[in-house]
């Protein structure tokens, strides 16, 4: 998938009639019509409120294993 500082994309949300647009700033918007999403994307920054990044959480520690009897 194309990545970069100025990439905008519109994707279909499977199982629905909805499309989701993602701006290069990280803001997302859902609509039914592609033209509506393109207008929203090209209006940057008006109406764009990026979601704060989700902090990375370390994976849970693996349980200590007991030696296997021979």
C-alpha positions as CSV (number, residue, x, y, z in Angstrom):
1,X,0.0,0.0,0.0
2,X,1.3,3.4,-0.9
3,X,2.6,5.4,2.1
4,X,3.9,8.9,2.4
5,X,3.5,12.3,4.0
6,X,0.8,13.4,1.5
7,X,-1.1,10.2,0.8
8,X,-4.9,10.3,1.1
9,X,-7.1,7.3,0.5
10,X,-10.6,6.1,0.4
11,X,-11.5,2.5,1.2
12,X,-14.7,0.6,1.2
13,X,-15.9,-0.8,4.6
14,X,-16.8,-4.4,3.8
15,X,-20.3,-5.5,4.7
16,X,-21.7,-2.0,4.3
17,X,-22.5,0.7,1.8
18,X,-19.9,3.1,3.5
19,X,-16.6,4.4,2.4
20,X,-13.9,5.7,4.8
21,X,-11.5,8.5,3.8
22,X,-8.2,8.9,5.5
23,X,-6.3,12.2,5.2
24,X,-2.5,12.5,5.3
25,X,-2.9,14.1,8.7
26,X,-4.4,11.0,10.1
27,X,-8.0,12.2,10.3
28,X,-10.8,9.8,9.1
29,X,-14.3,10.4,7.9
30,X,-17.0,8.0,6.8
31,X,-19.6,8.7,4.1
32,X,-21.7,6.9,1.5
33,X,-20.6,9.0,-1.5
34,X,-17.0,9.1,-2.9
35,X,-17.4,12.8,-3.9
36,X,-18.3,13.7,-0.4
37,X,-15.1,12.1,0.9
38,X,-13.0,13.8,-1.8
39,X,-14.4,17.2,-0.9
40,X,-13.7,16.5,2.8
41,X,-10.1,15.3,2.0
42,X,-9.3,18.3,-0.2
43,X,-10.7,20.8,2.3
44,X,-7.8,19.9,4.7
45,X,-7.4,21.1,7.5
46,X,-11.1,22.2,7.7
47,X,-13.1,19.6,9.6
48,X,-10.0,17.4,10.2
49,X,-9.4,16.4,13.8
50,X,-6.9,13.5,13.8
51,X,-7.4,10.9,16.4
52,X,-4.6,10.8,18.9
53,X,-2.2,7.9,18.3
54,X,-2.8,4.8,20.2
55,X,0.0,4.2,22.7
56,X,1.9,1.0,22.1
57,X,1.5,-1.5,24.9
58,X,4.0,-4.1,25.5
59,X,2.8,-7.7,24.9
60,X,2.0,-9.6,28.1
61,X,4.9,-11.6,29.6
62,X,5.0,-15.2,28.7
63,X,4.3,-17.5,31.6
64,X,7.3,-19.2,33.1
65,X,7.5,-22.7,31.9
66,X,8.4,-25.6,34.2
67,X,11.0,-28.1,33.2
68,X,9.5,-31.2,31.5
69,X,10.3,-34.4,33.5
70,X,12.3,-37.0,31.6
